[in-house]
Amino acid sequence: MTELLTLAASTATGLPLGITEGGSWLLRNAWLIPFLPGLSFVGILFFGKRMPRGGSELGVAFVGLAFVLSLLTAAAWIDHRDNFEGEEVHRAVAVAVAEHGGESAEGHADEGESAEGHVPGHPSLGVHNTVTWFEMNDVAFTVGTLVDGPAVMMLVVVTLVSLLVHVYSTEYVAGDRRYTHFFAFLSLFSASMLLLVVSENTLQLLVSWELVGVCSFVLIGHWWEEKPNSDAALKAFLTNRVGDIGLIIGVAILFFTVGSALPGQFGSFSIAETNALAGTGQLSHTALVVASCCLMAAVMSKSGQFLLHTWLPDAMAGPTPVSALIHAATMVVAGVFMIARMYGVFFEGFSIGGSSINLMALIGGITTLIGACLAFVQRDIKKVLAYSTISQLGYMVMALGVGAWTAALFHLFTHAFFKACLFLGAGSAAHAVHSFDMKSDMGGLRKVMPHTYRTFVIGSIALAGLPPLAGFWSKDEIFVGTGGWGLFGGTGGNGAYTFMLVMGVTTAALTAAYMTRCVYLTFFGEFRGHGTPHESGPRIVVPLWILAGLAIVAGFGNLPKGLPLVPESLQERFGHFVEPVASYFPGISHGTPSWSLATASTLVVLSGIAVAGWYYFVKVEAASKAAGESLTELPDGLTTKYPLARMGHTFLVQKYYLDHLYTDVIAGGTKGPVAAAAYKIDQDVIDGVVNAAGENAVKAGNLVYHRFDQLVVDGIVNNSGRASSGAGGELRKIQTGKVQDYAAILFASAMVLAGVLIVIV
Amino acid sequence: MLLNQFLLLAAALFAIGVYGVLARRNGVLVLMSIELILNAVNINLVAFSAVRETVDGEIFALFIIAVAAAEVGVGLAMVLLLYRNRRSIDLTEIDLLRG
């Protein structure tokens, strides 16, 4: 008989957590999946150089094994989800879920109706397996795995993308001087992410989170001999440190807050316990708000959300397979996954249910919009994709912020495939022309690289979100989840997030337009580079086709409920298997799909493609013919005609001046004048956009809404710069660089502290 | 048992160690002074452990000895490299991190 796990120690409620220690062998031993790539890391490190293929075969073999194991685990989970034998376990949990849903979900009168996909009486039971790491003050610190829907989904995605990237890399980095080293860290990167995914407690999550950060640092700086690369690696690492502090503080707050609700216990890191207690309202709301904000900072840095996203484009300095891995599976989705995992905390902390705006949804919405705008002005094909990732991550965070949990994870799932496909395709093109610059070195590649061209276009359409490709289904679900469609009819959702819906739909148009631009510049026109590019080998092309195939079909995993012609047993499969129904997961409401919304978003996407397509395929093509060379933009475009447009363009090229803000003002503190950005919605700009849309869709994107206001901010910036410069000048005097002086300060302060202690105690 | 004597001995060792760390200019001697500080702590641990009749402190002391050995290994390697690069192990000359 399986054991039903309840809250630790002698809690008064004895709330069943909805987790079990039973289940099949595969589910209980999911630790094997991160363990295999970890083993591969050690193996490559010690024996890689002596192997005939420099250790890459070890990486491919072990990650392949992990992938097979993940697939088996997924099959086991699907079986477990519907057929797990512990009937009384299910009943007890169902009662608890129902009670807890009733308690916490005020304002969800339609709970029963909207959550009907998950029949009460058959909740999903996460499979829990822990060992005690150490004990202190009667608190057992454990390590272990919590395998449930989201974890299993991530296992499959991460191992699949990682396997394809491993295979791709054997050709892409062939002959590199640190070939072995590269594969070692590729394996460790995957292992860390897999460990994060199955983490059972926040402490373990923190450890793997940091491991992911370290691996990204090593891999981004793989070619560190060139200064920009090592700078990019440092920037990525340090920006992530900023957020990590938030994570550490958030985890600590949760640890003690949970402890205060568990009688006789000091604290707890357990994710299931934390979420369950947050859901039942036994934790202080203030503590949850503060903890959510701290964790949000961590998400902002790791998942490239607005304000801390600046490291992500620079991280393109790493080899392309690493970019694909970072963007599709291992690094940036860690933040999104963390929110999904700790959703009980965020749901209560940000009061997601029944609201119309909150911090998470706002950050996500802003990120998705600014990322899409920035993608227009990039010359580097990988940077277009990087900003696109930022934008799509914004979608996911926004979806989580509006309570559309399943939609967010589904978008993560589909995005992993098409973005990996796009990155690997970009890498393949760049491999052929030895450059990433679309404007000066690419163009016309469709003739010489047919496979890359076709897969890239498939990926682009999936990203733009045209039916029936993957991106359409997940994007549409996010729109549905905003619940803010008084405009479109339909019911449900967790609140009225109309603002988020508007931002999302706007971004959909921008996404379609910038991907059209990217495809044109790379594959159409005449070749502008040097040499004769040719199609890449099978180890690059085959992963591309696999990913392109998935980009087409992945969307069918979660067909909306009520879709005609589709048997009900095939609707919302993803949601059914991935979304936990347990007391450690908040009782969220599900919106009902709306035909009008889907049609509207498709029309918006089509108009985005049409405007950009008209600009490039008609106007630029004609201008190229007239000029007798392959142009990349109109010679008399908007930016040359209107100073305002030029300002907007410069503003975007300078990436909203955020990098200046960080390096010059905050870090340097001296180079004030042009170092800050302020946003101001300007009616003139909007007018300009309306006129411009016909003439110049690309530049139109550049001036959407923002204008850099130098006068207002200058004063603040200069003064804060002067102040920090003065303080720095004083402080540097004690930085003599002599270790003994530091030791003297150390001992002196220790003495002062000891003195204080004696006086007080 | 006369705990105080041990504590005084440890305090004296610690003070000598601190003096060495702060005042000596020779890198090797600074490392040796750090050893003195660590051993002062060890004496304290063992003394308390003996008084309380538990073995915790002694185990800690064993760990500290092991860590100290590793630390001195690293430290001496650094001093060696320093000497190779600069032909000197005078710590006051090493101030590349001066602000």
Interface residues (C-beta under 8 A of the other chain):
Chain A: L731 R732 K733 I734 Q735 T736 G737 K738 V739 Q740 A743 A744 F747
Chain B: V18 V21 L22 A23 V30 L91 T92 I94 D95 L96 L97 R98 G99
